[in-house]
Amino acid sequence: MKGRYAVMAVVELATMRARRPVPLAEIAERQNISLSYLEQIFSKLKKAGIVESVRGPGGGYMLAGATGSVSIADIVGAVEGQGGGKQCDPSAPGACKATEGKCRTHDLWELVNRQVHLALSAISLSDVCEGRINVDPLETVPAFGDD
């Protein structure tokens, strides 16, 4: 969820086309996201160089670069970390309980994580802001359970 909220907030920031810093409270209200949660997210986005902050009166956040230079994977990775396959990390919350080696579904989740990362890497922030996401190819994939 953190990655989803981060993408929503950064897209909101980018589509505002602000020449001025935007207060997080404004984004939180427009996207119906908790301000304190958004503060945590933007702290990580700032550390990753995706946004920059301006302090003081009239302060807030701005994009650090052009929307075409930031992929959705960059945004998600900044707030969720770059590692995939955490399902089999015994220290991760909700991790599998395999006592030796990897669990039976490890390779499945590793494949899913890699495919999601590849897909998100191919989509730029400007693609989302300008509505250039094509979902038609997904319609040709059979639903789970279809034979």
Phi and psi in degrees as GROMACS dihedral restraints (atoms count N, CA, C in turn):
[ dihedral_restraints ]
;  ai    aj    ak    al  type     phi  dphi    fc
    3     4     5     6     1   -60.6    20    10
    4     5     6     7     1   -42.0    20    10
    6     7     8     9     1   -64.1    20    10
    7     8     9    10     1   -40.8    20    10
    9    10    11    12     1   -63.7    20    10
   10    11    12    13     1   -45.1    20    10
   12    13    14    15     1   -65.8    20    10
   13    14    15    16     1   -37.4    20    10
   15    16    17    18     1   -62.6    20    10
   16    17    18    19     1   -44.8    20    10
   18    19    20    21     1   -63.6    20    10
   19    20    21    22     1   -45.1    20    10
   21    22    23    24     1   -57.7    20    10
   22    23    24    25     1   -45.0    20    10
   24    25    26    27     1   -69.3    20    10
   25    26    27    28     1   -41.0    20    10
   27    28    29    30     1   -70.1    20    10
   28    29    30    31     1   -38.1    20    10
   30    31    32    33     1   -63.0    20    10
   31    32    33    34     1   -42.5    20    10
   33    34    35    36     1   -59.4    20    10
   34    35    36    37     1   -46.5    20    10
   36    37    38    39     1   -60.1    20    10
   37    38    39    40     1   -43.8    20    10
   39    40    41    42     1   -68.9    20    10
   40    41    42    43     1   -38.6    20    10
   42    43    44    45     1   -76.1    20    10
   43    44    45    46     1   -16.7    20    10
   45    46    47    48     1   -71.3    20    10
   46    47    48    49     1   -17.1    20    10
   48    49    50    51     1    46.4    20    10
   49    50    51    52     1    42.7    20    10
   51    52    53    54     1   -73.1    20    10
   52    53    54    55     1   133.7    20    10
   54    55    56    57     1   -93.8    20    10
   55    56    57    58     1     2.8    20    10
   57    58    59    60     1  -127.2    20    10
   58    59    60    61     1   158.3    20    10
   60    61    62    63     1   -63.5    20    10
   61    62    63    64     1   141.8    20    10
   63    64    65    66     1  -106.4    20    10
   64    65    66    67     1   125.2    20    10
   66    67    68    69     1   -64.5    20    10
   67    68    69    70     1   141.7    20    10
   69    70    71    72     1   -61.0    20    10
   70    71    72    73     1   -30.6    20    10
   72    73    74    75     1   -60.2    20    10
   73    74    75    76     1   -34.6    20    10
   75    76    77    78     1   -67.5    20    10
   76    77    78    79     1   -43.4    20    10
   78    79    80    81     1   -67.7    20    10
   79    80    81    82     1   -42.7    20    10
   81    82    83    84     1   -58.6    20    10
   82    83    84    85     1   -42.9    20    10
   84    85    86    87     1   -67.8    20    10
   85    86    87    88     1   -44.6    20    10
   87    88    89    90     1   -67.4    20    10
   88    89    90    91     1   -32.9    20    10
   90    91    92    93     1  -101.9    20    10
   91    92    93    94     1    -1.2    20    10
   93    94    95    96     1    56.0    20    10
   94    95    96    97     1    50.1    20    10
   96    97    98    99     1  -119.3    20    10
   97    98    99   100     1   140.4    20    10
   99   100   101   102     1   -56.9    20    10
  100   101   102   103     1   133.1    20    10
  102   103   104   105     1   -60.9    20    10
  103   104   105   106     1   -42.8    20    10
  105   106   107   108     1   -65.4    20    10
  106   107   108   109     1   -36.1    20    10
  108   109   110   111     1   -67.6    20    10
  109   110   111   112     1   -41.2    20    10
  111   112   113   114     1   -64.1    20    10
  112   113   114   115     1   -36.2    20    10
  114   115   116   117     1   -61.6    20    10
  115   116   117   118     1   -41.9    20    10
  117   118   119   120     1   -63.2    20    10
  118   119   120   121     1   -44.2    20    10
  120   121   122   123     1   -63.1    20    10
  121   122   123   124     1   -46.9    20    10
  123   124   125   126     1   -70.3    20    10
  124   125   126   127     1   -25.4    20    10
  126   127   128   129     1   -61.9    20    10
  127   128   129   130     1   -42.5    20    10
  129   130   131   132     1   -72.1    20    10
  130   131   132   133     1   -37.9    20    10
  132   133   134   135     1   -64.6    20    10
  133   134   135   136     1   -36.6    20    10
  135   136   137   138     1   -67.2    20    10
  136   137   138   139     1   -44.6    20    10
  138   139   140   141     1   -60.2    20    10
  139   140   141   142     1   -33.3    20    10
  141   142   143   144     1   -82.4    20    10
  142   143   144   145     1    -5.1    20    10
  144   145   146   147     1    80.9    20    10
  145   146   147   148     1    16.7    20    10
  147   148   149   150     1   -84.8    20    10
  148   149   150   151     1   -36.4    20    10
  150   151   152   153     1  -126.9    20    10
  151   152   153   154     1   162.7    20    10
  153   154   155   156     1  -130.0    20    10
  154   155   156   157     1   153.4    20    10
  156   157   158   159     1  -112.1    20    10
  157   158   159   160     1   152.9    20    10
  159   160   161   162     1  -125.6    20    10
  160   161   162   163     1   124.6    20    10
  162   163   164   165     1   -89.3    20    10
  163   164   165   166     1   163.3    20    10
  165   166   167   168     1    91.8    20    10
  166   167   168   169     1  -174.9    20    10
  168   169   170   171     1   -59.5    20    10
  169   170   171   172     1   134.1    20    10
  171   172   173   174     1    78.5    20    10
  172   173   174   175     1    10.1    20    10
  174   175   176   177     1   -81.5    20    10
  175   176   177   178     1   177.0    20    10
  177   178   179   180     1   156.2    20    10
  178   179   180   181     1  -147.6    20    10
  180   181   182   183     1  -122.9    20    10
  181   182   183   184     1   149.8    20    10
  183   184   185   186     1  -136.9    20    10
  184   185   186   187     1   159.0    20    10
  186   187   188   189     1   -67.2    20    10
  187   188   189   190     1   143.1    20    10
  189   190   191   192     1   -82.5    20    10
  190   191   192   193     1   -20.3    20    10
  192   193   194   195     1  -148.9    20    10
  193   194   195   196     1  -167.9    20    10
  195   196   197   198     1   -73.3    20    10
  196   197   198   199     1   147.3    20    10
  198   199   200   201     1   -64.2    20    10
  199   200   201   202     1   -26.7    20    10
  201   202   203   204     1   -74.3    20    10
  202   203   204   205     1   -16.7    20    10
  204   205   206   207     1   -93.2    20    10
  205   206   207   208     1    -1.7    20    10
  207   208   209   210     1  -114.5    20    10
  208   209   210   211     1   124.0    20    10
  210   211   212   213     1   -91.4    20    10
  211   212   213   214     1   160.1    20    10
  213   214   215   216     1   -64.3    20    10
  214   215   216   217     1   -32.8    20    10
  216   217   218   219     1   -62.9    20    10
  217   218   219   220     1   -35.3    20    10
  219   220   221   222     1   -60.6    20    10
  220   221   222   223     1   -44.3    20    10
  222   223   224   225     1   -66.3    20    10
  223   224   225   226     1   -49.6    20    10
  225   226   227   228     1   -63.1    20    10
  226   227   228   229     1   -44.0    20    10
  228   229   230   231     1   -62.6    20    10
  229   230   231   232     1   -33.8    20    10
  231   232   233   234     1   -64.2    20    10
  232   233   234   235     1   -35.3    20    10
  234   235   236   237     1  -100.0    20    10
  235   236   237   238     1   -22.7    20    10
  237   238   239   240     1  -110.0    20    10
  238   239   240   241     1    -9.7    20    10
  240   241   242   243     1    91.6    20    10
  241   242   243   244     1   157.9    20    10
  243   244   245   246     1   -87.7    20    10
  244   245   246   247     1   -16.7    20    10
  246   247   248   249     1   -72.6    20    10
  247   248   249   250     1   139.7    20    10
  249   250   251   252     1  -108.9    20    10
  250   251   252   253     1   175.5    20    10
  252   253   254   255     1    70.6    20    10
  253   254   255   256     1    24.5    20    10
  255   256   257   258     1   -68.5    20    10
  256   257   258   259     1   -12.1    20    10
  258   259   260   261     1   -60.9    20    10
  259   260   261   262     1   -25.4    20    10
  261   262   263   264     1  -106.6    20    10
  262   263   264   265     1    14.3    20    10
  264   265   266   267     1   -88.7    20    10
  265   266   267   268     1   110.3    20    10
  267   268   269   270     1   -56.7    20    10
  268   269   270   271     1   -21.9    20    10
  270   271   272   273     1   -87.5    20    10
  271   272   273   274     1    -9.5    20    10
  273   274   275   276     1   -80.7    20    10
  274   275   276   277     1   144.2    20    10
  276   277   278   279     1   -61.7    20    10
  277   278   279   280     1   135.8    20    10
  279   280   281   282     1    74.0    20    10
  280   281   282   283     1    14.0    20    10
  282   283   284   285     1   -69.0    20    10
  283   284   285   286     1   159.4    20    10
  285   286   287   288     1   -67.5    20    10
  286   287   288   289     1   162.3    20    10
  288   289   290   291     1  -109.7    20    10
  289   290   291   292     1    28.9    20    10
  291   292   293   294     1   -60.4    20    10
  292   293   294   295     1   131.0    20    10
  294   295   296   297     1   -88.2    20    10
  295   296   297   298     1   -25.9    20    10
  297   298   299   300     1  -134.2    20    10
  298   299   300   301     1   131.6    20    10
  300   301   302   303     1    64.6    20    10
  301   302   303   304     1  -147.5    20    10
  303   304   305   306     1  -105.1    20    10
  304   305   306   307     1   155.2    20    10
  306   307   308   309     1   -73.7    20    10
  307   308   309   310     1   171.7    20    10
  309   310   311   312     1   -65.3    20    10
  310   311   312   313     1   -26.6    20    10
  312   313   314   315     1   -98.7    20    10
  313   314   315   316     1     4.4    20    10
  315   316   317   318     1   -54.1    20    10
  316   317   318   319     1   -50.4    20    10
  318   319   320   321     1   -64.3    20    10
  319   320   321   322     1   -34.3    20    10
  321   322   323   324     1   -60.3    20    10
  322   323   324   325     1   -50.9    20    10
  324   325   326   327     1   -69.3    20    10
  325   326   327   328     1   -32.2    20    10
  327   328   329   330     1   -63.6    20    10
  328   329   330   331     1   -44.1    20    10
  330   331   332   333     1   -62.5    20    10
  331   332   333   334     1   -45.9    20    10
  333   334   335   336     1   -60.0    20    10
  334   335   336   337     1   -47.3    20    10
  336   337   338   339     1   -59.8    20    10
  337   338   339   340     1   -42.4    20    10
  339   340   341   342     1   -65.5    20    10
  340   341   342   343     1   -42.5    20    10
  342   343   344   345     1   -66.3    20    10
  343   344   345   346     1   -40.1    20    10
  345   346   347   348     1   -63.2    20    10
  346   347   348   349     1   -45.0    20    10
  348   349   350   351     1   -61.8    20    10
  349   350   351   352     1   -42.9    20    10
  351   352   353   354     1   -61.0    20    10
  352   353   354   355     1   -44.3    20    10
  354   355   356   357     1   -64.1    20    10
  355   356   357   358     1   -45.6    20    10
  357   358   359   360     1   -69.8    20    10
  358   359   360   361     1   -27.6    20    10
  360   361   362   363     1   -70.1    20    10
  361   362   363   364     1   -26.4    20    10
  363   364   365   366     1   -85.0    20    10
  364   365   366   367     1    -4.0    20    10
  366   367   368   369     1  -114.1    20    10
  367   368   369   370     1   123.9    20    10
  369   370   371   372     1   -91.4    20    10
  370   371   372   373     1   163.0    20    10
  372   373   374   375     1   -58.5    20    10
  373   374   375   376     1   -39.5    20    10
  375   376   377   378     1   -66.9    20    10
  376   377   378   379     1   -32.3    20    10
  378   379   380   381     1   -58.4    20    10
  379   380   381   382     1   -44.0    20    10
  381   382   383   384     1   -69.6    20    10
  382   383   384   385     1   -46.9    20    10
  384   385   386   387     1   -62.5    20    10
  385   386   387   388     1   -32.5    20    10
  387   388   389   390     1   -99.8    20    10
  388   389   390   391     1    10.3    20    10
  390   391   392   393     1    66.8    20    10
  391   392   393   394     1    34.5    20    10
  393   394   395   396     1   -98.7    20    10
  394   395   396   397     1    29.3    20    10
  396   397   398   399     1   -94.8    20    10
  397   398   399   400     1   123.2    20    10
  399   400   401   402     1  -105.4    20    10
  400   401   402   403     1   114.6    20    10
  402   403   404   405     1   -98.6    20    10
  403   404   405   406     1    -2.2    20    10
  405   406   407   408     1   -55.0    20    10
  406   407   408   409     1   -42.6    20    10
  408   409   410   411     1   -57.5    20    10
  409   410   411   412     1   -27.2    20    10
  411   412   413   414     1   -68.2    20    10
  412   413   414   415     1   -24.3    20    10
  414   415   416   417     1   -68.5    20    10
  415   416   417   418     1   -18.8    20    10
  417   418   419   420     1   -85.9    20    10
  418   419   420   421     1    -9.1    20    10
  420   421   422   423     1   -84.0    20    10
  421   422   423   424     1   126.0    20    10
  423   424   425   426     1   -66.0    20    10
  424   425   426   427     1   146.6    20    10
  426   427   428   429     1   -70.5    20    10
  427   428   429   430     1   156.7    20    10
  429   430   431   432     1   -57.1    20    10
  430   431   432   433     1   135.5    20    10
  432   433   434   435     1    90.4    20    10
  433   434   435   436     1   -11.2    20    10
  435   436   437   438     1   -76.1    20    10
  436   437   438   439     1   136.0    20    10
